[in-house]
């Protein structure tokens, strides 16, 4: 490597890029469905790609089989329903990805140990792919996001000085 770039010079300031997340406006048409990364790409920070591909693939197959059984194209309602269902799956992770890249929320993320309400376990379960949340998990995730919001105003979790220093130099 040194042989190739040993005499290289930086030509400009360094930049970082994060949160590569995007989604198409529509993920279904009369005779087509977008599945997995074709429908939208989520930042790979939580390695959700395969899980999203498998989940949206399963939803796509069920949607297509219903239409195929009746030898017809997808109705406008089926197209909207498909898009809404797969985006609901993606939205769960998009919110978590945005929290991960937010300094205040990241400080909450980094808290470990036992919690009175088992919030860390719920967050871990979610980023591991458990998106079919029951009420017990759902309210713990809501509490996590509430803690992230409060962290912007009052330090619930210890501040991470090096994180704050890095943010102030990149602004």
C-alpha positions in Angstrom: 0.0 0.0 0.0 2.8 2.4 0.9 4.3 1.8 -2.5 1.1 2.9 -4.2 0.1 5.9 -2.1 3.3 6.7 -0.2 3.8 10.0 -2.0 0.1 10.9 -2.3 -1.0 14.4 -1.2 -4.4 15.3 0.2 -6.1 17.7 -2.3 -8.8 19.0 0.0 -10.4 18.7 3.4 -11.6 15.3 4.7 -15.3 14.6 4.8 -17.4 11.9 6.3 -20.6 10.4 5.0 -23.2 8.6 7.0 -26.8 7.5 6.7 -27.1 6.3 3.1 -30.8 5.6 3.6 -33.2 6.2 0.7 -36.6 4.9 -0.5 -38.4 5.0 -3.8 -41.7 6.8 -3.8 -43.6 3.7 -5.2 -42.6 0.1 -4.6 -45.4 -1.5 -6.6 -47.1 -1.2 -10.0 -49.7 -3.3 -11.8 -47.3 -6.0 -12.8 -44.2 -5.3 -10.7 -43.0 -5.1 -7.1 -39.7 -3.8 -5.7 -38.1 -6.1 -3.1 -35.3 -5.5 -0.6 -32.7 -2.9 -1.6 -34.5 -2.3 -4.9 -37.3 -0.7 -2.9 -35.1 1.3 -0.6 -31.7 1.1 0.9 -31.1 1.4 4.6 -27.7 2.4 6.0 -26.0 -0.8 6.8 -25.0 0.2 10.4 -27.4 -2.5 11.8 -26.9 -5.0 9.0 -30.6 -5.1 8.2 -30.2 -5.8 4.4 -30.9 -9.5 4.4 -33.7 -9.3 6.9 -35.4 -6.5 4.9 -34.9 -8.5 1.7 -36.4 -11.7 3.2 -39.3 -9.9 4.8 -40.2 -7.8 1.8 -39.7 -10.9 -0.4 -42.3 -12.8 1.7 -44.7 -9.9 1.5 -44.2 -9.7 -2.3 -44.8 -13.4 -2.8 -48.1 -13.4 -0.9 -49.2 -10.3 -2.8 -48.3 -11.7 -6.2 -49.9 -15.1 -5.5 -53.2 -13.6 -4.6 -53.3 -11.7 -7.9 -51.9 -14.6 -9.9 -54.6 -17.0 -8.5 -57.2 -14.7 -10.1 -55.1 -14.2 -13.3 -54.9 -10.4 -13.0 -52.6 -7.5 -12.4 -52.3 -5.9 -8.9 -55.0 -3.4 -8.1 -54.1 0.1 -7.1 -55.2 -0.8 -3.6 -52.8 -3.8 -3.5 -50.0 -1.7 -4.8 -50.5 1.0 -2.1 -50.9 -1.7 0.6 -47.7 -3.4 -0.5 -45.8 -0.2 -0.5 -47.2 0.8 2.9 -46.4 -2.6 4.5 -42.8 -2.7 3.4 -42.2 0.9 4.3 -43.6 0.3 7.7 -40.9 -2.4 8.1 -38.2 0.0 6.9 -39.5 2.9 9.0 -38.7 1.0 12.2 -35.0 0.8 11.2 -34.9 4.3 9.6 -35.8 5.9 12.9 -33.2 3.8 14.8 -30.5 4.6 12.2 -31.2 8.4 12.5 -31.0 8.0 16.3 -27.6 6.2 16.0 -26.1 9.1 14.0 -27.6 11.8 16.4 -25.0 12.7 19.1 -27.6 12.9 21.9 -29.3 9.7 21.0 -26.0 7.9 20.5 -25.2 8.8 24.2 -28.4 7.0 25.2 -27.5 4.1 22.8 -24.2 3.6 24.6 -25.7 3.1 28.0 -25.3 -0.5 29.0 -26.3 -2.6 32.0 -29.5 -3.5 33.6 -32.5 -1.3 33.1 -35.6 -1.1 35.2 -37.8 -1.5 32.2 -35.4 -3.6 30.0 -35.1 -0.9 27.3 -31.7 -2.1 26.2 -33.0 -5.5 25.5 -35.9 -4.1 23.4 -33.5 -2.0 21.4 -31.2 -5.0 20.9 -34.1 -7.1 19.8 -35.2 -4.5 17.3 -31.9 -4.0 15.7 -31.5 -7.8 15.5 -34.5 -7.9 13.3 -37.5 -8.5 15.6 -39.9 -6.1 13.9 -43.1 -7.9 14.9 -43.2 -6.2 18.2 -45.7 -6.9 20.9 -46.9 -4.2 23.2 -44.2 -5.0 25.7 -41.4 -4.3 23.2 -43.3 -1.4 21.5 -43.6 0.7 24.7 -39.9 0.1 25.6 -38.9 1.3 22.1 -41.1 4.4 22.6 -39.4 5.0 26.0 -36.0 4.7 24.3 -36.9 7.4 21.7 -38.3 9.6 24.5 -35.0 9.2 26.4 -33.2 10.2 23.2 -35.4 13.4 22.9 -34.9 14.3 26.6 -31.2 13.8 26.2 -31.2 16.8 23.8 -32.3 19.0 26.7 -31.2 17.3 29.9 -28.4 14.7 30.3 -30.1 11.5 31.2 -27.1 9.6 30.0 -23.5 10.7 30.6 -22.2 13.1 27.9 -19.4 11.7 25.7 -16.9 14.6 25.4 -15.0 13.1 22.5 -18.2 12.7 20.5 -19.1 16.4 21.2 -15.6 17.5 20.2 -15.8 15.6 16.9 -19.2 17.1 16.1 -18.1 20.6 16.8 -15.1 20.3 14.4 -17.1 18.8 11.6 -19.8 21.5 11.7 
